[in-house]
Amino acid sequence: ARVGRDGALSLRFERRDGRSVLAGCRWTMPLQVLAPMALDDAASIVCMLNPTGGLVGGDRLVIDVDV
C-alpha cells in the first residue's frame, strides 16, 4: 500500500478595476489557503499552509495558479 496523501490547490486570479483579485480557489488536504489579503497596491496575497504534521515521503501535491 502506498504511504502519503494526495493534495491539490488551484487558484485563479482575475483583473478587476485595475486590481488582481482571487476569482477561484479549490484545495484538498494537506494543502489549505487563508482568505486573500489585499494591500494598498494592485496585488493580492494568498497564504498557503499545511495544517497537518508536515509533509512526509509519499505525499504528492499539485499546485496550479492561473494569473
C-alpha positions as CSV (number, residue, x, y, z in Angstrom):
1,A,0.0,0.0,0.0
2,R,1.2,3.5,-0.8
3,V,2.0,5.8,2.1
4,G,1.2,9.5,1.9
5,R,-1.6,11.9,0.9
6,D,-2.5,13.5,-2.4
7,G,-3.2,17.2,-2.1
8,A,-4.2,19.8,-4.6
9,L,-4.5,23.5,-4.8
10,S,-6.0,25.6,-7.7
11,L,-6.0,29.4,-7.6
12,R,-7.4,31.6,-10.3
13,F,-6.9,35.4,-10.3
14,E,-8.7,38.0,-12.4
15,R,-8.1,41.6,-13.1
16,R,-10.9,43.8,-11.8
17,D,-10.8,47.6,-11.7
18,G,-7.0,47.6,-12.1
19,R,-6.5,45.1,-9.2
20,S,-5.7,41.4,-9.2
21,V,-8.4,39.5,-7.2
22,L,-8.8,35.9,-6.3
23,A,-11.7,34.6,-8.5
24,G,-11.5,30.9,-7.8
25,C,-10.0,28.7,-5.2
26,R,-10.1,25.0,-4.6
27,W,-8.0,22.8,-2.3
28,T,-7.7,19.4,-0.7
29,M,-5.8,18.4,2.3
30,P,-3.0,18.6,3.2
31,L,-3.0,22.0,1.4
32,Q,-5.2,24.8,2.6
33,V,-5.3,28.6,2.0
34,L,-6.3,31.5,4.2
35,A,-8.6,34.3,3.0
36,P,-6.8,36.6,0.5
37,M,-5.4,39.9,1.7
38,A,-5.5,43.0,-0.4
39,L,-2.8,45.6,0.3
40,D,-2.8,49.2,-0.9
41,D,-1.3,48.2,-4.3
42,A,-2.9,46.2,-7.1
43,A,-1.6,42.8,-5.7
44,S,-3.5,40.1,-3.9
45,I,-1.7,37.9,-1.3
46,V,-2.8,34.4,-0.6
47,C,-1.2,32.3,2.1
48,M,-0.9,28.6,1.5
49,L,-0.4,26.3,4.5
50,N,-0.3,22.7,5.6
51,P,-2.3,22.3,8.9
52,T,-1.2,18.6,9.2
53,G,2.0,17.5,10.9
54,G,4.1,18.3,7.8
55,L,5.0,16.6,4.5
56,V,6.2,13.1,4.5
57,G,7.6,10.7,2.0
58,G,4.9,9.6,-0.4
59,D,2.9,12.8,-0.3
60,R,2.0,14.2,-3.7
61,L,1.0,17.8,-4.1
62,V,-0.3,19.5,-7.3
63,I,-0.4,23.3,-7.3
64,D,-2.0,25.2,-10.2
65,V,-2.1,29.0,-10.3
66,D,-3.7,30.9,-13.2
67,V,-2.9,34.6,-13.2
